[in-house]
Amino acid sequence: MTDARPGHGTTAGTGIDPAGLADDDLFRELASLHRTRLETLRHGPEAALENHFRRTAELETEYMARFPGREVDPERLTQSF
């Protein structure tokens, strides 16, 4: 069942609006997207990849709005992969 309040329903049939997710659900959704990223990039059709980009942006934007003072590791900025 979706929430009928603006900003708390589904987004274009691709999931619950991130603003309507509890923090734990937001973290779970982000983890799922990051876990499936490479498979989608390598093997997903264009529509799946576009959906992945869009949904990732929605969820990460919501995360940043909720946690603007998140802990940042200054060493992370200088680490190379």
MOTADA-V84616 format. One record per backbone hydrogen bond with DSSP energy under -0.5 kcal/mol. NH is the residue of the N-H (numbers start at 1). CO is the residue of the C=O. Records with the same first field share a line. If there is no record, write none. Layout:
NH = CO ; CO
This chain:
3 = 8
8 = 5
11 = 15
12 = 10
14 = 11
17 = 9
20 = 17
21 = 18
26 = 22
27 = 23
28 = 24
29 = 25
30 = 26
31 = 27
32 = 28
33 = 29
34 = 30
35 = 31
36 = 32
37 = 33
40 = 36
41 = 37
42 = 38
43 = 39
44 = 39 ; 40
48 = 45
49 = 45
50 = 46
51 = 47
52 = 48
53 = 49
54 = 50
55 = 51
56 = 52
57 = 53
58 = 54
59 = 55
60 = 56
61 = 57
62 = 58
63 = 59
64 = 60
65 = 61
66 = 62
67 = 63
70 = 67
74 = 72
76 = 73
77 = 73 ; 74
78 = 75
79 = 75
